[in-house]
């Protein structure tokens, strides 16, 4: 739900509660005022009747509709003006209706008179209906007005905020462009834009610094590693004994592994910085066949057999370079973690790419399969970054990847 919609909903809820409370107060206020006016009117009639009796007018001529005058014994105690509710039968409605009755007893000209009158009370249902109708009308008007106002506010007042959100969504570090934000006179939005500008400019600067450091460190590291490997190869060609040869080979393997780690970490950094976003539709079948052909000699050297079920012209949207890295890592992983005289199965359909290989069960939980520097049985041939790179490539290319182990086979499945 959008911000303006939340404000609108909360405003309408609060308005509804206030209207309900206001309706109850209005109901009791109207009822009290109507009753008060009715009592005042009836008192006025009583006072008029008393004056007329004092003038000597006979009671029979004053008794009329809703006015009752009766004579009481002189010993009967006088009563002050009394207001009560009563039920009176009405002929035209043919039922009893609530009435407001005002009565008193007065000694006038040597006679003790009981005087009473009554008037209709406004039905509470009528008041309730009137209040409900008025509140409903007000709430309906407010609902329409609030809806229209929220649309106008969303388009006018929140326009800078929406533009800022859009600019943040489109912001990319690798584009090396500062954030372009809309000018606004709203203090809060101006503070937000200033803060975002400072943060993104700092992020751009830090990104460029880190990128240059990573590239320089990788380049500077590869040069001495290449020299070391060259020197070790020269030593292997010189006159040395078996023990020295073993040490040199071990050192050569360690240097080669360090070089692979450096290259892999550099690639992971580039993936983290999303430097491979220019995706395109490529012939995945062709790339897969080319990768399998490149590994053919290594597969034969390890006495592995391969089963292929590859459909032609399978198109996948992915960066061309990443497609090669993805397949090379998956095929290399299937070869590296296989067993003697093992098997590799490759399957490609328009929706799924699946590669499986025979092998021993994992020595760690399956959910850690794609973590960095996680290796099955800590294999010396692996640097523990291949599947981590595969995972990041899949995430960046909107490809789902899953792992399973069935029938002594490791199965990696990519869903397009």
N, C-alpha and C positions, 0 to 999 in steps of 0.2 A: 504494500500500500504506500502511495506517495505521501510526502510530508503534508501537502495542502489537503489531501483527503483525510489524513489523521486529524488535522486541525478542525476540519469541517465536521467530522463525526463527533469529536469531543465537544465542539461548540453546540451541536444539535442536541446531544445527550444532556448537557448542562442546561440548555434552554428548555428542554422538555421537563426536566426536574423542577426548574424554577417556575414554569407555567403550571405544573401540578400543584405546587405549594401555593402559588398565587391564586389558582382556582379555588382551593380550599378556603383561603383567607377571604376571597371575594364572596364565596357562598355564605360564609358565616356573617360577613359584614353586611351583605344585602339583606339576609334574613333578619338580622338584628335591627337594621334600619327600618325595614317594612313593618316589623312587629312594633317598634317604637312609635312609628307614625300612626299605626292602627290604634294603639292604646291611647295616644294623644287625642285622636279623633273621638274615640268612645268616651273619654273623660270629658271632653268638651260637651258631648251630648248629655252626660250625667249632670254637669254643672248647669247647663241650660234648663234641664228638667227641675232641678232644685230651685232655681230662681223663679221659675214659673209657679211652683208649689208655694213658695214664699209670697207670691203675689195673690194667692188665693184661688188659683186655677184648680179645678177639680181634677183628681188623678185620672178619671176615665177619659177625659179629653186629651190627656198627655200620653196615655198608653197607645202605642202605635206599633208598627212592624219593628221587631227587634228591640223594643223598649218595654220593660215589664215594671209595674208599680204595684206593690202590695202593702197592706197595713199590718203592722206587728203589734204585739202587746207592749205596753209601755215598760213592762218589767224586763223585756228582752234587752240584753246588752247591745249597745251600739257597735257597729263594725266600721272600721275605716275603709278607705277605697281598696278593693281587693281585685287583683288581676289573675285570672285562671284560664286554663284551656278546657274546652268542653266539646262534646259531639252533638251536633244539631242535625235533625233530619231535614233534608231539602227535597221538596216535592218534584222539582223539574229534573233532578238527578236521580231521585228515588233511592237515595242512600244517605247515610249519616256522613257529615263532613266535619273536619276539625274547625272549631270556631274559637275566637278569643273573647272572653267574657270579663266585663268590668262591673263590679257590684259594690254597693255601700248601703248603709242604713242611717237615716237622719230623722231627728225629731223636729217637725215643722208644724207650726201653728197648733200645738197640742196633740199632734198625731205622730206616731212612729212609723215611718215609711221605709220599706225595702225597695230599692231602686236598682235595676240591673239592665244591661244592654250587651249585645254581642255583635261581632263582625267576622267576616270570613278571613281566615288565615291563608296567605298565599301558599299553595301546595309546594312542599319541598322538592317534589319531582319536577315541577315547572322551573324552579330556580336552578336545580341541577342541570336540566336540559339546556337552559339558557347559558349557563357557565361553560358546559362542555362544548356547546356549539361555538361560543366565542373563542375559547382556547384552541379548539381544533382549527378554526379559521386562521387564527393568529399563527399557529404552528405551521400550517400549510403554506401561508404567505412567507414565513421565515425560511421554510425549507426551499421554496423556489428562489427566493432572493439570495439565500446563502449559497445555493448551487451556482447561480449565475455569478455572484461575487467571487466565489472560489475559482471559477474558470478565469475570470478577469485577473485575479491576483496571481494565479499560476502563470498566466501569460505575461503579465506586466511586472509585478513585484519580484516574483521568483525567477524571472528570465536570466539575470546574472548568475544566480546559483545553478540553474540548469545548464547554462553555458560552461560554467566552471566544471561541473561533473563530466560533461562531454569532453572537455579539453583534457581532464585527468584520464579518462578512459582511452583517449587516443594518444596520450603521451608515451613515448618510447625513448629509453636511454640511448639506444644505438643510433637514433636519428640525429642526436647531438644538437637538437633545437630547443631553445628555452621555451617554457610554457607561455602561451599567448592567452591572456585572460581579458574578459570584457570589463570596461570601465563601469563603475557603479557609484552611486551617491549614498547607498546604504552602508552605514558604519560597519555592521557585522560582516557583510559580504566583502567589504574592502579589507577588513582585517584578515578574513579567511584567504582572500586572493594574495595578500602580501605574504602571509605565512607559507602558502603553497609555492609561491614564486621563490622564496628564500630556500625552501626545502628541495625543490626540484633543481634549482641552480647548483646547490651543494651536491645533490645526487649526481648531476651531470659531471661536475668537477671530480668527485670521488670515483665515478665510473671510469672517466678518462684516465685518471691517475692509476687506478687498479689495472685497467686494460693495458696501459703502457708498461706497467711493472710486470704483469703476467707475460706479455709478449717478449719483453726484454729478458726476463728471467729464463723463460723457456729457450730463447735463442742462445743466450750466454751459457746455459747449462748444456745444450746439445753440442756446442763446439768442443768443450773439453772432453765430453763423453766420447765424441767421435775420435778425438786424438788418442784417448786412453784405449779405445777398442782397436784402433790401428796399431798402437804399440804392442798390445797384447797379441794381436795376430802375427806381428813380426817376431815376437818372442817364441811363438809356437813353431815358427819356421826355422828357428835357430837350433843349435845343438843343446838339447836339454834332456834330463832324465825323465822317467815316468812320473815321479813325484812332483817335479816342477811343472810338468805338463798339466797334471791334474789341478794344481793350484792356479795356473794361468787360465785354464778352461773355466774354473769356478769363478774367478775374477771377471772373466769375459762375460759369463752368463749374468752375473750380478749387475755389471754395467749396462748390459743390454736391457735387463729388466728395469733398471732405473730410468733408462731412456724412454721405455714404453710408458712408465708411470708419468713421466713429465708430459709426454704427448697426450696421454689420456686426460690428465688433469687440465691441460690447456683446452682440450675439446669440451670437457665438462663446464669449464668457465664460460666458454663461448655459448654453450647451450643455456646455461643459467642466465646469460645476458641476452638470450633470444636473438642471436645474430644470424639465424637461419630461418627467417620468416617468409621468404619469397618462395612459397610452395607452388608446385605446378603438377599437372596430371602427367605421370610417367608410365611407361610400359613396365610394370613390376615383373611380369613374366620374363621379359628379356633381361632385366637386371639380375633376377634370381638365377637364370641359366648361366649368365656370365660369371657370377660369383661362384657357383658350383664348379664350373670349368676351371676357375683359378685355383680351387682347392683340390682338384682331382688328384694331383700327384701326392699331396699330403695324405689324402684319404687312402690311396693305394699303399703308401709307405706304412701306414698304421694297420693295414690288413682289414679295413672296414668295408662293408658293403652298403650300398645306398639304394633306396627305393624312392622313385620320383613319380608324383602325380600332379603335374603342373599344367593347368589350363592356359591356353594362349590368350594374348591380348587382354590381360587383366590390368585395368588402370587404377592407380592409386595416387591421391593427391599428397605429395610429400616433396621436400627439398631434394634435388637429385643427389647432392653429396651425402646427405643424411641417409638416403636409401641404401647407398653402397656401404656406409659405416654400419648401418643396422643389420644388413644381411651378412656382412663379413664377421661381425661380432657373434651373431647367432650360429652361423655355420662353424666358426672357429671354436665356440663354446661346446658345440655338439661333438666335435672331433677331440678336443682337449680332454673332456670329461667322459670319454667313452671307454669301453673295455676292449681287450684283445679279441679280434674277430667279431667285433660288435657290429651294430647296424645303425644307420641313420635314415629316417623317413622324412620326406619333404612333401607337403601337400599345399596346393594353392588353388583357391576358388575365388569367385568375385567378392566373397564376404569374409573369407578366413585364409590366413597363412599359418600353417602348423609345421613345426619342426620338432622331431623327437629323436632321442638317442638312447641306446642301452647304457646302463651304468648302475653303480651302487647307490643306495639311498643317500639322501642328504645327511650331513653330519650336524646340521643346524636347523632350526624351525623354518618351514617353507615361507613364512611371511617375511623373513629376512633375505629372501632370494635376491632382491634387487637393491639391497643396501651396498654402500661402498665398502671396498676392502673385505667383503665376505667371500670366502673361497671354500669349496667342498674339500674337506680333509687337508685344507691349507696347501693346495697343489703348488709346487714350485714353478710350474709352467704358466700360471695365471697371476695377474697383478690385482685381481679382485675388483676391476672397474668396468669390465665389458658389459655385464648385464645392467649395471647402474646407468651406463651410457644408453643402452637399449631402452630402458625405462623412460629416460628423459626425452629421447627422440620420439617415442610413442606418445607421450603426454603433449609434446609440442605439435605433433602431427594429428592429434585427435584420433589416435588408434588405441584401442583397449588391448591390454596384454594380460595374460593369466598363465599360471603354472600349475602343473599337476604331475603326480608320479603314480603310474599304473603299470602293472605287469613288468616290473623291473625296467621301466622306461621313463625318462624325464621328458615331459611334454610342455613345450612353450607354444601358446596359441595367441595370434594377433587377429583381432576382429576389426575390420574396416567399417 
